[in-house]
Amino acid sequence: MALDKNGFKRKSYSDLVDSMSAKAKEKFGADANTSERSVLGIIIRIMAWFFSLLWQDTEDVYHSAYRKTAEGVQLDMLLPYAGITRNLEDFAYGQIEIIGTPNHFIESGFLTSTNNDIFFETLYDLTLDSEGKGTVEIVALDIGSIGNVGANTITQIVNTNADIISVNNPLRTNGGSEYETDPEARERADITVEGMGSATTAAIRTNLLKISSIRAAKVIENYKDVVDQYGTPPRSIQAFVLGGSDEEIAKAIHEKKAGGIQPYGTTYVDVTDLSGDVKQIGFTRANEVNIFIKVRATTNTSFTFDGVNQIKTALIRYVGGTDANNNAYSGLNMGDDVVVARLNAITFSVDGIEDVKVEVSKDGVNYDDSNVVIALQEVAQTHFKDIEVILHV
């Protein structure tokens, strides 16, 4: 039987050829010719090939019923059982300041861009004030994290206008995100299931991680009568969060915290509860530990022209951070150490790598092959520009 207490075992093409040949000899006699050049053997192999495809489909159907093995649309159908849906692509939003002729009217859809041609348009009409200044909301034209750009980078006026002198974004744009991959969706579903319910640190963390703009979160509780090492007062909780806006973080904590428990932190936001009372919800922004990585790799002829980019992207996906296209990856959880042995293994996953040595640094100067210890309130991050790959053929 293909399905038993040990799970599903698919028959391969060769298994089918062997079993069908044995059955043919049973029916036509032991001397029946089932070799690959005989008529009977050819018919058996043609049928076995089509049957092998059916076995593959049957195996896929079996695995599609489980979140750990389902893929694509099948995984999407299972995610609601964990209380989540897949995070889709989204546009980045922000603000720009415009300087021009006083009282000049600017229609919505006014185009601006960065020096590297990432375009944004204004969301609504704007009339400059008597000093020729105004602020307006913008949205990226291209969907995805490519629209998440740094402050003071949107400075180009796409359509020249004599009444507009300059544009600039005083703050970085955010909210742009990529389509969530299957592994990322599975990991988030596991965390969500772990935090079902309310009034627990796991439930609060789960509620925070349901927000697509939050990349990492950790919630601790201090049930002792003295302040803990992270400054958390007695009988209170403290959430460390990477990403997300202050308002959505505070709301997520308030929704799941236990009654009478103080949410402590270095940032406080007023949240109105169901009775109309205003409660101060505190949380602490996580400290990002920037990791510099140096890879010395020996390659063979299987190493492709974009192999260096593949190495960098694979390491960024594991650690967390931004790639060459400014795509952001969550990577390691808060408080997870950066283990060099795992970085070596990830580099080996790229085709054409014969040997590799990975070294890491926290300052970009002093590198070694020791693991980087990350504290509970910290999260490791790396970036495409902070990874150096040295190749030896």
C-alpha positions as CSV (number, residue, x, y, z in Angstrom):
1,M,0.0,0.0,0.0
2,A,1.2,3.5,-0.8
3,L,-0.4,5.0,2.3
4,D,0.3,3.4,5.8
5,K,1.1,4.5,9.3
6,N,4.5,5.8,8.1
7,G,2.8,8.2,5.6
8,F,2.7,8.2,1.8
9,K,5.3,6.5,-0.3
10,R,5.2,7.2,-4.1
11,K,6.1,4.5,-6.6
12,S,8.8,5.7,-8.9
13,Y,9.0,5.0,-12.7
14,S,11.5,2.2,-12.2
15,D,9.3,0.7,-9.4
16,L,6.3,0.7,-11.8
17,V,8.3,-0.9,-14.6
18,D,9.5,-3.7,-12.3
19,S,6.0,-4.4,-10.9
20,M,4.3,-4.3,-14.4
21,S,7.0,-6.5,-15.9
22,A,6.6,-9.0,-13.1
23,K,2.8,-9.0,-13.6
24,A,3.2,-9.5,-17.4
25,K,5.4,-12.6,-16.8
26,E,2.8,-13.9,-14.3
27,K,0.1,-13.6,-17.0
28,F,2.0,-14.5,-20.2
29,G,4.6,-16.9,-18.7
30,A,8.0,-16.6,-17.2
31,D,9.7,-16.5,-20.6
32,A,7.7,-13.4,-21.8
33,N,10.1,-10.8,-23.2
34,T,9.7,-7.6,-21.2
35,S,13.0,-6.0,-22.2
36,E,13.1,-2.4,-23.2
37,R,13.4,-3.3,-26.9
38,S,10.5,-5.8,-27.0
39,V,7.0,-4.7,-28.0
40,L,5.6,-5.7,-24.6
41,G,8.5,-4.0,-22.8
42,I,7.9,-0.8,-24.8
43,I,4.2,-0.8,-23.9
44,I,4.9,-1.4,-20.3
45,R,7.4,1.5,-20.2
46,I,5.0,3.9,-21.9
47,M,2.2,3.1,-19.5
48,A,4.6,3.2,-16.5
49,W,5.7,6.7,-17.5
50,F,2.1,8.0,-17.5
51,F,1.3,6.2,-14.3
52,S,4.4,7.8,-12.6
53,L,2.9,11.2,-13.4
54,L,-0.3,10.1,-11.6
55,W,1.7,8.9,-8.6
56,Q,3.4,12.3,-8.5
57,D,0.0,14.1,-8.6
58,T,-1.3,11.8,-5.8
59,E,1.7,12.5,-3.7
60,D,1.2,16.3,-4.2
61,V,-2.4,16.0,-3.2
62,Y,-1.4,14.1,0.0
63,H,1.2,16.8,0.9
64,S,-1.2,19.7,0.1
65,A,-3.3,18.8,3.1
66,Y,-0.6,19.8,5.5
67,R,0.8,23.3,6.2
68,K,4.4,22.1,6.5
69,T,4.4,20.7,2.9
70,A,1.6,22.6,1.0
71,E,2.7,25.1,-1.6
72,G,1.3,28.1,-3.4
73,V,-2.5,28.3,-3.5
74,Q,-2.9,25.1,-1.5
75,L,-0.9,26.8,1.3
76,D,-3.1,29.9,1.0
77,M,-6.1,27.7,1.7
78,L,-4.6,26.4,4.9
79,L,-3.3,29.6,6.4
80,P,-6.7,30.8,7.6
81,Y,-6.8,27.8,9.9
82,A,-3.8,29.4,11.6
83,G,-5.6,32.8,11.8
84,I,-3.6,34.5,9.0
85,T,-3.5,35.1,5.3
86,R,-0.5,35.5,3.0
87,N,0.9,39.0,2.9
88,L,0.6,40.4,-0.6
89,E,2.7,43.0,-2.4
90,D,2.0,46.6,-1.3
91,F,3.0,50.1,-2.3
92,A,5.3,52.3,-0.3
93,Y,3.9,55.6,1.0
94,G,5.4,58.8,2.4
95,Q,5.4,62.6,2.3
96,I,7.3,65.2,0.2
97,E,7.8,68.9,0.9
98,I,7.4,71.1,-2.2
99,I,8.8,74.6,-2.6
100,G,7.7,76.9,-5.3
101,T,5.7,79.9,-6.2
102,P,3.4,81.1,-3.4
103,N,-0.3,80.0,-3.7
104,H,0.5,77.8,-6.7
105,F,-2.0,75.0,-7.3
106,I,-0.6,71.4,-7.9
107,E,-2.9,68.7,-9.1
108,S,-2.8,65.2,-7.7
109,G,-0.5,62.8,-9.7
110,F,2.4,65.2,-9.7
111,L,5.5,63.0,-10.4
112,T,8.7,63.0,-8.5
113,S,11.6,60.4,-8.3
114,T,14.9,59.5,-6.7
115,N,18.2,59.8,-8.6
116,N,18.0,56.1,-9.5
117,D,14.5,56.4,-11.1
118,I,12.2,55.2,-8.3
119,F,9.0,57.2,-9.1
120,F,6.3,58.5,-6.8
121,E,3.1,60.5,-7.4
122,T,1.1,62.8,-5.1
123,L,-2.2,61.5,-3.8
124,Y,-4.2,64.6,-3.7
125,D,-4.3,68.3,-4.9
126,L,-2.1,70.8,-3.0
127,T,-2.0,74.6,-2.9
128,L,1.3,76.0,-1.7
129,D,1.1,78.5,1.2
130,S,2.0,82.2,1.1
131,E,5.6,81.3,1.6
132,G,5.5,78.8,-1.4
133,K,5.7,75.7,0.8
134,G,3.5,72.6,1.1
135,T,3.5,69.0,2.2
136,V,1.6,66.2,0.5
137,E,1.3,62.4,0.7
138,I,2.9,60.3,-2.0
139,V,2.8,56.7,-3.2
140,A,5.3,54.7,-5.2
141,L,4.3,53.9,-8.8
142,D,5.9,50.4,-8.6
143,I,4.6,47.9,-6.1
144,G,6.9,46.2,-3.6
145,S,9.7,47.2,-1.2
146,I,11.6,49.0,-4.0
147,G,9.5,52.0,-3.0
148,N,11.0,52.0,0.6
149,V,13.6,54.7,0.1
150,G,15.7,56.8,2.6
151,A,15.0,60.3,3.8
152,N,16.1,63.2,1.5
153,T,16.3,60.9,-1.6
154,I,13.2,62.0,-3.5
155,T,14.5,65.2,-5.0
156,Q,13.8,64.9,-8.7
157,I,10.9,66.7,-10.5
158,V,9.9,64.5,-13.4
159,N,7.7,67.0,-15.3
160,T,9.5,70.3,-15.2
161,N,7.3,73.2,-13.9
162,A,8.5,76.8,-13.6
163,D,6.3,77.3,-10.5
164,I,8.0,74.4,-8.6
165,I,11.5,74.9,-7.4
166,S,12.3,71.8,-5.4
167,V,10.9,68.7,-3.8
168,N,12.3,66.5,-0.9
169,N,11.1,63.8,1.4
170,P,12.2,64.6,5.0
171,L,11.4,61.1,6.2
172,R,11.9,57.7,4.6
173,T,9.0,56.1,2.8
174,N,7.7,52.8,4.1
175,G,5.0,50.2,3.7
176,G,6.3,48.7,0.5
177,S,6.4,44.9,0.7
178,E,7.0,41.9,-1.5
179,Y,4.8,38.9,-2.0
180,E,5.3,36.6,1.0
181,T,7.1,33.4,0.1
182,D,5.9,29.9,1.2
183,P,8.6,29.5,3.9
184,E,7.9,32.9,5.3
185,A,4.2,32.2,5.4
186,R,4.7,28.8,7.1
187,E,7.0,30.4,9.7
188,R,4.5,33.1,10.5
189,A,1.7,30.5,10.7
190,D,3.7,28.5,13.2
191,I,4.2,31.6,15.4
192,T,0.5,32.5,15.1
193,V,-0.6,29.0,16.2
194,E,1.8,29.2,19.1
195,G,0.2,32.4,20.2
196,M,-3.5,31.6,20.0
197,G,-5.6,33.2,22.7
198,S,-5.1,36.3,24.7
199,A,-3.3,37.6,27.8
200,T,0.0,35.8,27.1
201,T,3.3,37.0,25.8
202,A,3.0,34.6,22.9
203,A,-0.4,36.0,22.0
204,I,0.9,39.6,22.1
205,R,3.9,38.6,19.9
206,T,1.6,36.8,17.5
207,N,-0.7,39.8,17.2
208,L,2.3,42.1,16.5
209,L,3.7,39.8,13.8
210,K,0.3,39.8,12.0
211,I,1.2,43.3,11.0
212,S,3.1,43.0,7.7
213,S,5.3,46.0,8.4
214,I,6.7,44.5,11.6
215,R,9.8,42.4,10.9
216,A,10.5,41.0,14.4
217,A,9.0,41.1,17.8
218,K,9.8,39.8,21.3
219,V,7.6,40.2,24.4
220,I,8.9,39.6,28.0
221,E,7.1,39.7,31.3
222,N,8.5,40.6,34.7
223,Y,6.5,38.8,37.4
224,K,9.1,39.6,40.1
225,D,9.0,42.5,42.7
226,V,12.1,44.2,41.3
227,V,12.9,45.9,38.0
228,D,14.5,43.4,35.6
229,Q,17.7,43.9,33.5
230,Y,15.8,45.4,30.6
231,G,14.2,48.1,32.8
232,T,10.8,46.4,33.0
233,P,9.0,47.3,36.2
234,P,7.5,44.6,38.5
235,R,4.3,43.0,37.3
236,S,4.5,44.4,33.8
237,I,5.4,43.4,30.2
238,Q,7.7,44.9,27.6
239,A,7.5,44.4,23.9
240,F,10.6,44.9,21.7
241,V,9.6,45.6,18.1
242,L,11.4,46.1,14.8
243,G,9.3,47.9,12.1
244,G,5.7,49.0,12.1
245,S,4.2,52.4,13.1
246,D,3.8,53.4,16.7
247,E,0.0,53.4,16.5
248,E,-0.4,49.9,15.1
249,I,2.1,48.5,17.5
250,A,0.3,50.0,20.5
251,K,-3.1,48.8,19.2
252,A,-1.9,45.3,18.7
253,I,-0.5,45.1,22.3
254,H,-3.6,46.6,23.8
255,E,-5.8,44.0,22.0
256,K,-4.1,41.0,23.6
257,K,-2.6,42.2,26.9
258,A,-4.1,41.0,30.2
259,G,-6.2,43.3,32.3
260,G,-4.4,45.3,34.9
261,I,-1.0,44.7,33.4
262,Q,1.2,47.6,32.4
263,P,2.8,47.6,29.0
264,Y,6.1,49.2,29.6
265,G,8.6,50.7,27.1
266,T,10.6,53.7,26.0
267,T,7.8,54.7,23.6
268,Y,4.2,55.4,24.7
269,V,1.1,55.8,22.6
270,D,-2.4,56.7,23.8
271,V,-5.0,54.0,22.9
272,T,-8.8,54.4,23.5
273,D,-10.4,51.2,24.9
274,L,-14.0,50.0,24.3
275,S,-15.2,52.0,27.3
276,G,-13.8,55.2,25.9
277,D,-11.0,55.5,28.4
278,V,-7.5,56.4,27.2
279,K,-4.7,54.0,28.1
280,Q,-1.0,54.5,27.7
281,I,0.6,51.6,25.9
282,G,4.3,51.3,26.0
283,F,6.8,49.4,23.9
284,T,10.5,49.6,23.0
285,R,12.1,49.8,19.6
286,A,14.5,46.9,19.0
287,N,18.1,47.7,18.5
288,E,19.4,46.6,15.1
289,V,22.8,45.0,15.1
290,N,24.4,45.5,11.7
291,I,26.3,42.5,10.6
292,F,29.2,42.8,8.0
293,I,30.0,39.5,6.2
294,K,33.1,38.6,4.3
295,V,32.9,35.4,2.1
296,R,36.0,33.7,0.6
297,A,34.8,31.1,-1.9
298,T,36.5,28.7,-4.2
299,T,34.4,28.0,-7.3
300,N,34.2,25.6,-10.2
301,T,32.8,25.9,-13.7
302,S,29.2,25.5,-12.4
303,F,29.4,28.9,-10.8
304,T,27.2,31.2,-12.8
305,F,27.7,34.9,-13.8
306,D,25.3,36.1,-11.1
307,G,26.7,33.7,-8.4
308,V,28.0,36.5,-6.2
309,N,24.5,38.1,-6.1
310,Q,23.0,34.7,-5.3
311,I,25.4,34.3,-2.4
312,K,24.6,37.7,-1.0
313,T,20.9,37.3,-1.4
314,A,20.9,33.8,0.3
315,L,22.8,35.3,3.3
316,I,20.4,38.3,3.5
317,R,17.4,36.0,3.5
318,Y,18.9,34.0,6.4
319,V,20.2,36.9,8.6
320,G,17.6,39.5,7.5
321,G,18.0,42.9,5.9
322,T,17.8,44.4,2.4
323,D,19.0,43.1,-0.9
324,A,20.3,44.9,-4.0
325,N,16.7,45.8,-5.0
326,N,15.9,47.1,-1.5
327,N,13.7,44.1,-0.8
328,A,13.4,43.6,2.9
329,Y,13.7,40.1,4.6
330,S,12.8,39.3,8.2
331,G,15.5,36.7,8.7
332,L,16.5,35.8,12.2
333,N,14.2,36.4,15.1
334,M,14.9,38.9,17.8
335,G,17.6,37.6,20.1
336,D,18.9,34.9,17.7
337,D,22.6,34.7,17.4
338,V,24.4,34.8,14.0
339,V,26.0,31.3,13.7
340,V,28.9,31.3,11.2
341,A,28.6,27.6,10.6
342,R,25.1,28.2,9.2
343,L,26.3,31.0,7.0
344,N,28.9,28.6,5.6
345,A,26.2,26.0,4.9
346,I,24.0,28.6,3.2
347,T,26.8,29.7,0.9
348,F,27.4,26.1,-0.1
349,S,23.8,26.0,-1.3
350,V,24.8,28.2,-4.3
351,D,25.8,26.1,-7.4
352,G,29.5,26.0,-8.2
353,I,30.9,26.5,-4.6
354,E,33.9,24.1,-3.9
355,D,35.0,25.6,-0.6
356,V,34.1,28.5,1.5
357,K,35.1,30.5,4.6
358,V,32.8,33.1,6.1
359,E,33.9,35.7,8.6
360,V,31.6,38.3,10.3
361,S,32.1,41.7,11.9
362,K,30.0,44.2,13.8
363,D,32.1,47.2,12.7
364,G,33.1,46.3,9.2
365,V,36.8,46.4,10.2
366,N,37.6,43.5,12.5
367,Y,36.4,40.2,11.0
368,D,36.6,36.7,12.5
369,D,34.8,33.3,12.3
370,S,33.2,33.6,15.8
371,N,29.5,33.6,16.2
372,V,27.9,37.0,16.9
373,V,25.9,37.0,20.2
374,I,22.6,38.9,19.9
375,A,20.9,40.2,23.1
376,L,17.2,39.6,23.7
377,Q,16.2,43.2,22.7
378,E,18.4,43.1,19.6
379,V,18.0,41.8,16.1
380,A,20.7,41.0,13.5
381,Q,20.4,42.7,10.1
382,T,22.7,42.8,7.1
383,H,22.6,44.6,3.8
384,F,23.8,43.9,0.2
385,K,26.5,46.6,0.4
386,D,27.8,45.1,3.7
387,I,28.6,41.7,2.2
388,E,31.9,41.2,0.5
389,V,32.5,38.1,-1.7
390,I,36.1,37.2,-2.7
391,L,36.3,34.5,-5.3
392,H,39.1,32.0,-6.0
393,V,38.9,29.8,-9.0
